Amino acid sequence: MKKATLDTSDTLSRKDYEKELKRLHGELVALQEWAKATDAKICILFEGRDGAGKGGVIKAITERVSPRVFRVVALPAPTEREQSQMYAQRYLPHLPAAGEIVIFDRSWYNRAGVERVMGFCTEAQAEKFLATISDVERAIIESGVILLKYWLDVSPEEQTRRIEQRIHDPRKVWKLSPMDLRSYGRWYDYSRARDAMFAASDSAWAPWYVAASDDKKRMRLNVISHLLSKVPYEAQKRVKITLPKRQKPKGYVEPEDVRHHVPAIF
């Protein structure tokens, strides 16, 4: 992968951001084609506080690649049956098969974060999860999966600004849930839960990577560049493509009477 050439000392302009993102999108397509050609299995987890930018970086990663290769998994609350299973069990069927790249928008670490802080599990359940999850991740990696774990870090001031935007911007109200409001006041409970999670699961085989996200554009570029650097992909040789000649009309005439037009109001 080519190295970035941005000046990191100044505010990143929209033009520079889009130029670098375009380059990285080309690399993500190369990663996609490599994964398909080599049957690679890649799993990327995104965790972080509410408003840290998980959705934005996932959108930036996936907007120019195939959804058949890059799959985004964002599971709802567990069912009654799933609540009786080993905690990570409901996530395992979503792990990548050969030639797939799976992105978890929140993951099995819900147990170490929101569930622990908001009282959806007991302290004993949270501690048991943290005591065993590194072994589960080792087994995942030993099955041939490349596992990358990202925590997006946001300051309290920037989180407040973003959540207030969700309250007042009609384009963003769908991002705000009652749970977000309940969680907002528990900043230090989440800090303690995060610290415990890092201490228990920042393993040699599956380390946590932390990205500062107050500047969302820089964070997206940094995360994409980093994940590309952690996968040993190579650009695949492209077959030369030549457009075939289009057939002749052989008397076909486009009909003038189309019954249902979309009104041209713009």
trRosetta pair geometry for C-beta under 8 A, 3 or more apart (Angstrom, degrees):
i j d omega theta_ij theta_ji phi_ij phi_ji
1 27 5.3 47 -124 -134 106 139
1 225 7.5 163 138 -147 145 70
1 228 5.1 91 -76 139 161 125
1 229 6.6 -104 44 -79 139 66
2 23 7.0 -77 66 175 124 127
2 27 7.8 -135 29 -73 82 125
4 20 6.3 33 -135 -141 101 125
4 221 7.1 92 -112 163 144 119
4 225 6.1 -38 -40 -106 122 150
6 12 6.8 9 -173 -117 137 105
6 16 6.0 108 -122 169 106 123
6 20 5.9 -21 -53 -70 123 146
6 221 7.5 33 3 145 155 160
7 10 5.5 26 112 23 115 102
8 218 7.6 94 -135 -136 87 129
12 16 5.6 -123 -166 82 76 119
12 17 5.3 89 148 -63 113 97
12 215 7.0 107 19 175 118 128
12 217 5.2 -153 91 100 135 129
12 218 5.6 163 -11 -63 148 91
12 221 8.0 -161 -148 7 162 144
13 16 4.6 91 57 10 86 100
13 17 6.7 -147 93 -6 44 88
14 17 5.6 -56 -146 38 30 115
14 18 6.2 25 159 -16 66 108
14 217 7.9 -123 -104 -108 51 155
15 18 6.2 -59 -147 38 26 105
15 19 6.3 27 154 -21 62 109
16 19 5.6 -54 -146 35 32 113
16 20 6.3 24 159 -12 66 107
17 20 6.2 -63 -150 41 26 103
17 21 6.0 23 156 -18 66 112
17 217 4.5 -53 -121 -170 139 130
17 221 7.0 -127 -140 -48 74 127
18 21 5.6 -53 -137 40 31 112
18 22 6.2 40 157 -27 63 102
19 22 5.9 -53 -154 29 27 113
19 23 6.9 25 150 -16 60 103
20 23 5.6 -52 -154 34 37 112
20 24 6.4 33 151 -15 68 107
20 221 5.4 20 120 -125 131 132
21 24 5.6 -56 -146 41 35 110
21 25 6.2 44 152 -27 66 101
21 60 6.5 -92 -143 -160 122 108
21 220 7.2 8 -101 118 112 121
21 221 6.6 -99 -75 -88 75 91
21 224 7.8 89 -127 38 69 162
22 25 5.6 -48 -149 29 31 115
22 26 7.0 35 151 -19 60 99
23 26 5.8 -53 -162 29 35 113
23 27 6.9 31 144 -15 65 103
24 27 5.3 -51 -152 36 42 113
24 28 6.3 46 149 -22 69 100
24 221 6.7 -168 -31 -134 154 70
24 224 4.7 68 177 126 142 137
24 225 6.6 -84 -110 -67 125 70
24 228 7.2 -140 -148 -28 89 148
25 28 5.5 -49 -146 34 35 113
25 29 6.6 39 152 -19 64 100
25 63 7.6 -57 -115 75 123 87
25 64 4.1 39 -162 51 121 154
25 65 7.8 -153 -158 -44 79 83
26 29 5.7 -51 -152 33 33 112
26 30 6.6 35 148 -18 63 103
27 30 5.3 -51 -151 35 37 114
27 31 6.4 43 148 -21 66 101
27 224 7.9 122 75 155 120 105
27 228 5.3 18 141 -129 131 150
28 31 5.3 -46 -148 34 36 116
28 32 6.4 43 149 -23 64 101
28 61 6.5 171 -124 -162 149 65
28 64 6.7 109 76 76 125 102
28 65 5.4 -95 134 -59 112 126
28 224 7.0 -57 -63 -161 115 113
28 228 7.2 -96 -76 -84 64 113
29 32 5.4 -48 -149 32 35 117
29 33 6.5 31 154 -16 65 103
29 64 6.6 -67 -56 126 105 103
29 65 6.0 -166 -88 -100 64 84
30 33 5.9 -54 -147 38 32 107
30 34 6.3 34 153 -19 64 107
30 233 6.4 132 126 134 89 128
30 234 8.0 -95 166 134 110 22
30 235 4.7 -49 -147 -103 125 76
30 236 7.2 175 -152 10 71 75
31 34 5.7 -57 -148 37 30 113
31 35 6.3 33 154 -22 65 105
31 101 7.5 56 133 -70 110 153
31 228 6.4 -116 -62 -119 135 85
31 231 6.2 66 -136 92 115 144
31 233 4.7 -153 -115 -23 66 176
32 35 5.8 -54 -149 32 29 111
32 36 6.6 26 154 -15 63 105
32 65 5.1 173 -63 -149 147 117
32 66 6.3 130 -171 26 145 96
32 69 4.9 97 -152 109 101 157
32 70 6.8 -62 -102 -37 113 99
32 101 7.0 -89 -104 2 71 135
33 36 5.7 -52 -149 37 34 112
33 37 6.2 29 155 -17 66 110
33 235 7.7 37 74 -152 125 50
33 236 4.6 -119 132 20 119 129
34 37 5.8 -61 -144 41 30 107
34 38 5.9 -4 168 7 68 117
34 40 6.7 17 124 6 84 138
34 233 3.9 142 68 -152 165 100
34 234 5.9 133 -111 51 129 50
34 235 7.4 -76 -60 -94 109 19
34 236 6.0 -175 -78 -40 62 101
35 38 6.6 -72 -134 51 21 90
35 39 7.8 1 175 -174 55 2
35 40 4.2 -94 -129 59 69 107
35 41 7.9 119 -156 -66 104 22
35 42 6.3 -78 -111 0 132 117
35 69 6.4 123 84 -169 128 120
35 99 5.5 119 138 -147 82 45
35 100 7.1 -145 155 21 129 9
35 101 5.8 -67 -120 -45 174 101
35 233 7.3 -41 -45 -107 72 121
36 39 8.0 18 -174 -68 22 39
36 69 6.3 -66 -62 -109 102 129
36 99 4.6 55 -116 -148 48 107
37 236 5.3 148 -26 -98 156 139
38 99 8.0 155 67 -88 48 71
39 98 3.6 -20 -160 -166 94 112
39 99 5.3 -46 -118 -44 47 80
40 98 7.5 99 41 -154 18 60
40 99 6.9 84 47 -88 55 33
40 146 6.9 -3 180 1 105 121
40 231 7.6 85 172 -163 153 115
40 233 7.6 -84 -7 -91 168 92
41 95 7.5 38 178 156 123 90
41 96 4.2 165 -157 97 84 112
41 97 6.7 -108 -106 144 112 10
41 98 6.2 -64 -61 -96 96 38
41 99 7.9 -11 -77 11 63 27
41 100 6.3 16 -125 59 69 80
41 143 7.8 -46 78 112 153 91
41 144 5.6 80 36 115 124 92
41 145 4.6 -69 113 -105 113 67
41 146 6.8 157 91 14 58 73
42 96 6.1 33 49 10 41 167
42 100 7.5 -151 40 106 70 51
42 101 4.4 -7 69 -117 110 81
42 102 7.3 173 93 26 59 61
42 145 7.2 148 -102 -165 18 71
42 146 4.6 -19 -112 64 72 107
42 148 7.5 4 -173 4 91 107
42 231 6.3 -6 -108 -105 135 135
43 95 6.0 -35 -85 -142 138 78
43 96 5.6 -151 -66 -1 84 107
43 101 7.8 -171 -75 -159 31 50
43 102 5.1 -8 -114 65 73 99
43 104 7.2 26 -177 -14 90 105
43 140 7.2 -55 36 164 154 131
43 145 5.2 12 1 178 115 122
43 146 7.0 167 26 82 66 53
43 147 5.0 -12 70 -108 105 70
43 148 7.2 174 92 27 55 66
44 61 8.0 -130 86 -174 161 170
44 101 7.2 19 -2 178 108 91
44 102 7.2 -179 28 93 69 51
44 103 4.8 -18 70 -111 104 72
44 104 7.0 -169 92 23 51 72
44 148 4.8 -11 -114 67 74 104
44 150 7.1 10 -177 1 90 111
44 227 6.3 10 -112 -132 133 140
45 104 4.7 -12 -114 59 67 116
45 107 4.4 -38 -136 -26 114 152
45 109 7.0 95 173 4 139 121
45 147 7.5 17 -7 -172 105 87
45 148 7.0 -170 25 95 70 54
45 149 4.6 -4 59 -118 116 69
45 150 6.6 177 89 28 62 67
46 54 4.5 137 139 -142 127 102
46 57 6.8 171 -122 76 145 120
46 58 6.3 -114 5 -61 160 106
46 103 6.9 19 -7 -178 110 94
46 104 6.6 -175 26 88 69 64
46 105 5.9 -13 61 -116 114 47
46 106 7.2 -49 85 -46 73 38
46 107 7.8 130 46 -24 43 104
46 150 5.3 -14 -109 71 63 106
46 152 6.8 18 -168 -18 93 111
47 54 7.6 3 -117 -94 6 132
47 106 6.4 84 -104 -114 69 56
47 107 6.6 -77 -63 24 101 97
47 109 5.2 -32 -90 82 146 141
47 113 6.8 180 -163 -40 120 153
47 149 7.3 2 10 -174 111 88
47 150 7.0 168 31 90 67 54
47 151 5.2 -27 80 -105 95 70
47 152 7.4 -175 92 16 42 75
48 52 3.4 -110 139 75 129 161
48 53 7.3 -25 96 46 157 67
48 54 5.7 178 43 -56 115 104
48 150 7.8 -26 -41 125 109 81
48 151 5.5 137 -79 -170 77 57
48 152 3.4 -26 -80 55 158 84
48 153 6.8 -126 -133 -59 107 31
48 154 6.9 84 173 -6 117 99
48 213 7.0 41 -161 4 156 151
49 52 4.8 116 58 -46 69 114
49 152 7.6 -115 31 90 66 84
49 153 7.8 59 8 -135 105 37
49 154 5.6 -116 59 43 117 106
49 159 6.0 -38 118 -107 133 138
49 190 6.1 86 -104 146 100 152
50 159 6.9 88 86 -157 73 112
50 163 6.9 54 123 -84 112 113
50 180 4.9 145 -153 -134 157 92
50 183 5.9 118 -11 92 135 134
50 184 7.1 -73 63 -81 138 72
51 154 6.0 -131 106 93 87 169
51 158 7.5 174 138 124 118 77
51 159 4.5 124 83 -141 137 72
51 162 3.9 140 -157 90 117 133
51 163 5.4 -74 -68 -53 143 83
51 166 7.8 -115 -92 -20 103 130
52 152 3.8 136 147 105 121 112
52 153 6.9 33 -142 -39 122 2
52 154 4.3 -148 -111 -18 72 120
52 159 7.3 -14 -68 -97 64 98
52 213 5.1 89 -178 63 74 153
53 56 4.6 -52 -164 42 80 118
53 57 5.8 73 138 -21 95 98
53 152 5.4 -142 58 178 90 153
53 154 7.1 141 -4 -70 97 122
53 213 4.4 -160 25 -174 133 134
53 216 5.0 -176 -118 -123 140 99
53 219 6.0 80 99 92 157 148
53 220 7.6 -116 161 -60 128 87
54 57 6.4 -64 -150 39 28 100
54 58 6.2 24 157 -16 65 112
54 105 5.8 123 146 -147 122 84
54 106 7.3 48 169 -42 167 74
54 152 6.0 -158 -68 15 72 144
55 58 5.8 -60 -146 39 30 110
55 59 6.2 31 157 -20 66 107
55 105 6.9 47 -87 -140 65 131
55 175 7.5 -113 11 -121 159 119
56 59 5.7 -55 -148 36 29 111
56 60 6.4 30 154 -20 64 106
56 216 5.7 -8 111 -172 159 125
56 220 6.4 -91 130 -76 98 121
57 60 5.4 -50 -146 36 36 114
57 61 6.4 38 153 -21 65 103
57 152 7.2 -175 1 -83 143 138
57 216 8.0 -139 -56 -166 84 84
57 219 6.6 -82 -78 122 122 99
57 220 4.8 -166 -110 -110 78 78
57 223 5.3 15 -157 63 138 152
57 224 7.6 -160 -163 -47 93 87
58 61 5.7 -53 -150 34 32 111
58 62 6.1 4 162 0 67 116
58 72 6.0 87 177 -120 128 128
58 103 5.7 149 -133 143 104 146
58 105 5.8 -23 -62 -85 164 106
59 62 6.3 -73 -138 49 26 94
59 63 5.7 40 168 -51 68 107
60 63 6.5 -36 -130 4 21 114
60 220 4.5 49 42 -163 172 130
60 224 6.6 -100 122 -54 113 130
61 65 7.5 -33 148 16 64 128
61 70 7.1 -171 131 -159 98 147
61 103 6.7 137 89 -84 145 155
61 224 6.1 -177 -94 -100 82 101
61 227 7.9 7 -116 55 128 152
62 65 5.8 -88 -146 48 48 100
62 67 7.1 57 -175 -91 114 75
62 70 5.0 -169 -118 124 93 141
62 72 6.4 -47 -64 -48 163 118
62 103 7.1 -114 -57 18 121 150
65 69 6.4 -89 159 69 108 112
65 70 4.8 72 103 -2 127 136
66 69 4.6 69 77 14 104 100
66 70 6.5 135 76 17 52 86
67 70 6.2 -67 -115 71 36 78
67 71 6.9 79 -176 -94 67 55
67 72 8.0 -56 -137 5 92 89
69 99 6.7 -85 -126 153 91 79
69 100 6.2 -164 -159 -123 51 49
69 101 5.8 35 148 22 81 95
70 101 4.9 -23 -102 78 65 108
70 102 8.0 160 -158 -89 45 25
70 103 6.6 17 -174 -8 89 112
71 94 7.7 -146 117 -171 130 91
71 96 7.6 163 38 -98 115 83
71 100 6.4 -7 5 -170 113 111
71 101 7.3 160 21 84 67 52
71 102 5.0 -21 68 -111 98 72
71 103 7.1 -177 89 25 46 72
72 102 7.9 153 -93 -162 20 58
72 103 4.9 -25 -108 71 67 104
72 105 6.0 31 -177 -20 101 111
73 91 7.7 114 135 -144 144 80
73 94 4.6 89 -115 175 156 145
73 102 6.0 14 -8 -174 118 104
73 103 6.9 170 21 83 73 48
73 104 5.1 -29 71 -105 102 64
73 105 6.9 -176 83 20 45 75
74 104 7.6 135 -81 -165 50 52
74 105 4.0 -20 -87 65 102 115
74 106 6.6 68 -135 42 76 93
75 78 7.8 28 144 -74 122 64
75 90 6.8 117 -155 128 159 115
75 91 7.0 -109 -20 -93 150 77
75 94 7.6 -133 -60 -24 113 157
75 106 7.7 -114 41 92 78 98
78 82 3.8 -133 -166 97 101 122
78 83 5.1 137 115 -62 125 72
78 90 6.2 177 -116 2 103 165
79 82 4.6 95 48 8 74 102
79 83 7.0 -127 96 -11 41 86
80 83 5.7 -50 -153 26 31 117
80 84 7.3 26 152 -17 60 102
81 84 6.1 -62 -164 31 36 107
81 85 7.2 39 143 -30 66 103
82 85 5.5 -47 -156 18 45 118
82 89 7.5 -166 -149 81 77 102
82 90 4.7 26 -146 -69 121 140
85 89 4.1 -102 152 55 127 143
85 90 6.3 125 71 -41 145 87
86 89 4.4 106 67 -37 85 111
87 108 6.5 110 127 -159 97 100
87 111 5.3 19 -178 -62 148 153
87 125 7.6 124 -67 178 133 100
87 129 5.3 -22 41 -106 159 112
88 91 5.4 -63 -171 40 65 114
88 92 6.4 77 137 -44 85 95
88 108 4.4 13 -113 -128 85 146
88 129 7.9 136 -39 -144 92 95
88 133 6.7 137 -57 -119 135 87
88 136 5.3 89 54 -178 167 163
89 92 5.8 -46 -155 10 37 117
90 93 7.4 -43 -169 20 38 102
91 94 5.8 -70 -170 40 52 110
91 95 7.4 73 139 -48 76 84
91 104 7.3 19 -151 -114 119 139
91 107 6.4 68 -133 -168 150 75
91 108 4.9 -99 2 -60 158 98
92 95 5.8 -24 -162 -11 47 115
94 102 6.2 145 149 -161 84 147
94 104 7.5 107 113 -90 131 97
95 102 6.4 -158 -151 37 30 157
95 140 6.6 -142 -127 -141 146 110
95 145 6.3 -61 -175 -94 116 151
96 100 3.7 -170 -153 91 97 104
96 101 6.3 8 -102 -93 145 15
96 102 4.4 -156 -59 -8 90 107
96 145 6.4 136 51 -122 100 104
97 100 5.2 68 54 6 62 131
104 107 3.9 62 133 -84 146 97
106 109 7.4 -126 -164 66 66 84
106 110 5.7 61 170 -69 111 99
107 110 7.0 -167 80 -20 33 82
108 111 6.5 -19 168 9 64 108
108 129 7.8 -167 158 -167 98 119
108 133 6.7 169 119 -132 127 123
108 136 7.9 -83 115 104 168 148
109 112 4.9 -46 -161 39 73 111
109 113 5.8 53 142 -9 85 109
109 133 7.9 91 -85 -167 72 164
109 197 6.3 69 -153 -153 113 139
109 201 7.7 -150 -102 70 110 166
110 113 6.0 -75 -141 52 29 97
110 114 5.6 -36 -158 43 76 101
110 115 5.5 74 142 -17 79 108
111 115 4.9 -33 -124 51 40 139
111 116 6.7 70 159 -39 48 93
111 121 6.0 15 -148 6 83 161
111 125 7.1 -111 -164 136 114 97
111 126 6.1 178 157 -114 86 67
111 129 4.5 -141 120 -145 142 175
112 115 7.7 48 12 50 19 97
112 116 6.0 -9 -167 -11 25 134
112 126 6.2 118 -109 -158 49 95
112 129 6.3 -143 -61 105 82 127
112 130 5.9 99 -102 -75 113 99
112 133 7.9 -67 -44 -6 126 159
112 193 6.2 148 155 173 68 96
112 196 7.0 -157 -165 94 103 97
112 197 4.1 102 154 -97 140 113
112 200 7.7 -156 -121 58 137 130
112 201 7.5 -91 -68 -1 166 140
113 116 6.4 144 75 31 4 101
113 117 6.5 -25 167 -2 47 113
113 190 6.8 32 -157 -140 86 86
113 193 5.5 124 -119 131 46 132
113 194 7.0 38 -106 -75 94 70
113 197 6.8 -5 -61 -53 79 151
114 117 6.0 -62 -137 44 28 105
114 118 5.5 -1 174 5 68 120
114 120 7.2 18 124 21 78 130
114 179 7.4 34 -162 172 131 125
114 183 6.8 -44 -125 -101 94 135
115 118 6.6 -66 -128 51 19 92
115 120 4.1 -88 -142 71 74 109
115 121 4.5 39 152 1 114 107
115 126 7.1 178 100 -87 99 100
116 120 7.9 -55 -34 48 22 78
116 121 6.2 -38 -80 60 54 102
116 123 7.4 75 -146 -106 93 53
116 126 4.2 72 -99 -105 113 146
116 193 5.1 154 86 -126 129 127
117 183 7.0 70 109 -130 133 90
117 186 5.6 135 176 132 121 145
117 189 4.7 118 -139 132 103 115
117 190 5.6 0 -91 -79 157 67
117 193 5.3 -83 -58 -31 100 153
118 179 7.2 -12 -111 -151 161 96
118 182 6.7 72 -123 120 114 124
118 183 6.7 -52 -71 -87 115 88
118 186 7.8 -178 -76 33 69 165
121 125 4.1 -112 174 86 111 134
121 126 5.6 133 101 -52 120 83
121 129 7.9 29 141 -16 162 135
122 125 4.6 101 53 4 78 100
122 126 7.1 -143 95 -2 44 85
123 126 5.7 -55 -149 38 34 111
123 127 6.2 32 154 -17 68 107
124 127 5.8 -56 -145 39 30 109
124 128 6.2 32 155 -21 64 107
125 128 5.8 -54 -146 36 29 112
125 129 6.4 34 154 -22 63 104
126 129 5.7 -52 -152 33 31 113
126 130 6.5 25 154 -14 65 107
127 130 5.8 -56 -147 40 33 108
127 131 6.2 34 154 -23 66 108
128 131 5.6 -56 -147 35 31 113
128 132 6.4 4 162 -1 65 114
129 132 6.5 -82 -151 46 24 94
129 133 5.8 29 165 -43 69 112
130 133 6.2 -39 -124 13 27 113
130 196 6.7 -53 -113 146 163 97
130 197 6.7 -125 -111 -112 115 53
130 200 3.8 15 178 136 107 168
130 201 6.5 -108 -146 -40 76 102
131 200 7.0 -75 -70 -156 38 126
132 135 5.7 -60 -168 39 58 111
132 136 6.3 59 140 -24 82 103
133 136 5.2 -51 -150 35 43 116
133 137 6.3 41 153 -18 71 103
133 200 7.4 73 46 129 107 110
133 201 5.5 -18 88 -104 118 123
134 137 5.6 -53 -147 38 34 110
134 138 6.4 41 150 -24 64 101
134 200 7.1 -142 -32 152 114 72
134 201 5.4 -165 -68 -124 90 65
134 203 4.7 125 -144 -54 117 140
134 205 7.9 115 -172 54 89 104
134 206 6.9 -172 -137 48 71 117
135 138 5.4 -45 -147 30 35 116
135 139 6.7 37 152 -18 63 101
136 139 5.8 -56 -156 34 32 111
136 140 6.6 35 146 -21 65 104
137 140 5.3 -47 -147 33 39 116
137 141 6.3 36 155 -17 67 103
137 147 6.2 -167 -163 119 98 168
137 201 7.4 98 -1 -159 147 100
137 203 6.9 160 82 36 132 139
137 205 6.9 158 119 100 101 106
137 206 4.3 -55 150 -7 140 163
138 141 5.9 -57 -150 39 31 108
138 142 6.1 29 154 -18 66 109
138 203 7.4 -80 -63 129 94 162
138 205 5.5 74 -104 78 78 155
138 206 7.4 -122 -65 -12 55 116
139 142 5.7 -54 -141 40 31 110
139 143 6.6 36 154 -25 62 103
140 143 5.9 -58 -159 28 30 112
140 145 5.0 -47 159 51 84 135
140 147 5.9 73 110 -60 122 139
141 144 7.9 151 177 12 34 9
141 145 5.9 -96 -101 68 38 80
141 146 7.8 57 -128 -107 81 24
141 147 5.5 -88 -79 9 92 119
141 205 5.5 -160 46 164 166 117
141 206 6.5 -148 -45 -62 134 103
146 230 7.3 148 176 131 120 96
146 231 5.9 88 150 -106 165 90
147 206 5.3 -21 100 -118 126 107
148 209 7.0 -20 -173 14 89 128
148 227 5.6 109 144 -123 171 94
148 230 5.8 115 -95 96 125 152
149 206 6.1 67 -8 169 126 91
149 207 7.1 -161 51 100 107 37
149 208 5.2 -63 105 -108 114 59
149 209 6.6 144 84 18 59 78
150 208 7.6 126 -114 -165 17 67
150 209 5.2 -34 -105 74 67 95
150 210 7.7 141 -161 -96 60 24
150 211 6.1 -2 -165 1 108 115
150 223 6.1 49 -136 -138 154 117
150 227 7.9 -54 -53 -68 130 110
151 194 7.1 111 -155 -153 144 115
151 198 7.8 -49 -22 -79 161 105
151 208 5.5 17 -8 -177 115 115
151 209 7.2 172 23 82 72 42
151 210 4.9 -25 71 -105 101 73
151 211 7.4 166 82 22 49 69
152 210 7.9 155 -95 -157 16 58
152 211 5.5 -28 -111 69 63 95
152 213 4.4 33 -176 -35 101 144
152 219 6.8 66 -138 -176 105 140
152 223 8.0 -27 -90 -75 98 141
153 210 5.5 33 -25 -176 122 103
153 211 6.7 177 19 80 84 39
153 212 5.4 -42 72 -103 104 50
153 213 6.2 155 65 10 45 89
154 158 5.2 -121 -176 86 96 114
154 159 4.9 115 119 -63 122 91
154 162 7.6 -45 -175 11 151 142
154 213 5.0 -49 -75 71 85 103
154 214 6.1 132 -139 -71 66 64
155 158 4.6 85 57 13 88 101
155 159 6.8 -151 90 -8 43 86
155 214 5.5 20 6 -83 105 121
156 159 5.6 -54 -144 36 31 113
156 160 6.4 35 156 -22 65 104
156 187 5.8 14 -105 -131 116 149
157 160 5.8 -54 -153 32 30 112
157 161 6.6 30 151 -19 63 105
158 161 5.5 -50 -148 35 37 114
158 162 6.3 33 155 -17 67 106
158 213 7.9 -180 116 100 146 75
158 214 4.6 -156 -53 -125 164 85
159 162 5.9 -60 -149 39 31 108
159 163 6.2 24 157 -15 67 109
159 184 7.8 172 140 -136 116 85
160 163 6.0 -60 -144 40 28 105
160 164 6.2 29 157 -19 64 108
161 164 5.9 -58 -150 37 27 111
161 165 6.6 34 150 -24 62 103
162 165 5.5 -47 -154 28 35 117
162 166 6.9 38 148 -20 63 99
163 166 5.4 -46 -154 30 40 115
163 167 6.8 44 146 -22 64 99
163 176 7.0 106 -156 -107 76 110
163 180 6.8 180 -130 157 115 120
163 184 6.3 105 -157 -108 173 128
164 167 5.4 -48 -153 29 40 115
164 168 6.4 8 159 2 70 111
165 168 6.4 -76 -143 50 28 91
165 169 5.1 2 175 -2 74 124
165 172 5.8 15 131 70 89 160
166 169 6.7 -50 -104 44 20 95
166 172 4.5 -109 -114 131 59 111
166 173 6.3 125 176 -103 68 34
166 175 4.9 -106 -126 77 123 105
166 176 4.1 139 144 -52 126 113
166 180 7.7 -38 98 126 159 159
167 173 7.4 61 -133 -108 19 79
167 176 6.4 89 -72 -77 57 170
169 172 4.3 42 85 24 111 109
169 173 7.1 -163 85 -41 56 72
170 173 5.9 -23 -140 -11 39 116
172 175 5.1 -36 -177 20 76 120
172 176 7.3 68 135 -21 81 98
173 176 5.9 -61 -161 31 47 109
175 180 7.9 64 137 -56 68 164
176 180 5.4 -114 -151 61 60 147
176 181 7.3 59 -180 -46 98 92
177 180 4.8 112 53 -5 70 97
177 181 7.6 -136 98 0 46 83
178 181 5.7 -55 -155 35 39 111
178 182 6.4 37 150 -17 69 106
179 182 5.6 -54 -146 39 35 111
179 183 6.0 32 155 -20 68 110
180 183 5.8 -60 -145 39 27 109
180 184 6.4 46 153 -46 63 96
181 184 5.7 -34 -150 3 31 119
182 185 7.5 -67 -178 28 33 99
182 186 7.8 9 143 -5 63 117
183 186 5.8 -79 -161 40 47 108
183 190 7.2 63 -175 -60 98 130
184 187 7.8 -4 169 -55 42 82
186 189 4.0 -37 177 39 102 123
186 190 5.8 107 115 -24 88 91
187 190 6.1 -67 -161 38 26 107
187 191 6.5 28 147 -23 66 106
188 191 4.9 -41 -142 31 43 118
188 192 6.4 45 156 -19 67 98
189 192 6.0 -53 -152 36 31 108
189 193 6.4 29 150 -17 64 108
190 193 5.5 -54 -144 40 35 112
190 194 6.1 39 155 -22 67 104
191 194 5.8 -53 -148 35 29 112
191 195 6.4 29 154 -20 63 106
192 195 5.7 -53 -147 35 32 111
192 196 6.5 30 155 -17 64 105
193 196 5.8 -55 -149 37 31 110
193 197 6.3 34 151 -22 64 107
194 197 5.5 -57 -149 35 32 114
194 198 6.4 31 155 -18 67 103
195 198 5.8 -52 -148 35 31 110
195 199 6.3 32 154 -20 64 107
196 199 5.7 -54 -146 36 32 113
196 200 6.3 17 159 -10 66 112
197 200 6.2 -67 -147 43 26 101
197 201 5.8 -32 176 29 66 116
198 201 7.0 -85 -125 55 17 76
198 202 4.8 20 -172 -33 67 123
198 208 5.7 -86 -120 28 85 154
199 202 7.1 -11 -84 18 11 106
201 206 7.2 -44 171 97 84 109
201 208 7.2 80 102 -45 88 110
202 207 5.5 34 -167 -143 75 64
202 208 4.7 -66 -104 10 94 101
203 206 5.0 37 57 48 105 75
203 207 6.6 -127 68 -72 43 52
204 207 7.1 6 -131 -57 18 95
209 226 6.4 164 172 149 154 148
211 219 5.2 111 149 -150 116 92
211 222 5.8 159 -141 99 116 121
211 223 5.2 -23 -85 -73 168 98
211 226 7.7 -148 -82 15 119 151
212 215 7.4 37 119 32 97 84
212 219 6.5 -132 92 -92 51 103
213 216 6.1 33 -177 -98 81 60
213 219 4.2 45 -114 -97 66 164
214 219 7.9 136 38 -43 37 124
215 218 4.2 27 111 27 119 114
215 219 6.2 155 87 -22 64 87
216 219 5.5 -56 -144 37 32 115
216 220 6.4 34 159 -22 66 103
217 220 6.0 -53 -153 31 29 109
217 221 6.7 22 153 -11 63 106
218 221 5.8 -59 -150 41 34 108
218 222 6.0 33 154 -21 69 110
219 222 5.7 -59 -144 39 29 111
219 223 6.1 25 161 -18 67 108
220 223 6.1 -56 -144 37 26 106
220 224 6.3 21 160 -14 64 109
221 224 6.1 -58 -145 40 28 107
221 225 6.1 27 158 -18 64 111
222 225 5.9 -59 -146 39 26 110
222 226 6.2 25 157 -20 64 110
223 226 5.7 -57 -147 36 29 111
223 227 6.3 23 160 -16 66 105
224 227 6.2 -55 -144 37 29 104
224 228 6.4 29 156 -18 63 108
225 228 5.9 -61 -152 38 28 111
225 229 6.4 27 152 -21 64 109
226 229 5.6 -59 -151 34 33 111
226 230 6.5 25 155 -18 67 108
227 230 5.7 -58 -149 36 36 110
227 231 6.8 20 158 -10 67 108
228 231 6.4 -69 -150 40 32 100
228 233 7.5 -73 -157 36 73 120
238 241 7.8 -58 160 -17 106 98
247 250 7.6 -36 153 -9 105 110
249 252 4.4 -127 -174 46 88 89
249 253 7.8 74 171 -63 135 44
255 258 6.8 130 100 -61 99 71
258 261 6.2 91 103 -65 111 86
261 264 7.7 -38 154 -26 120 86
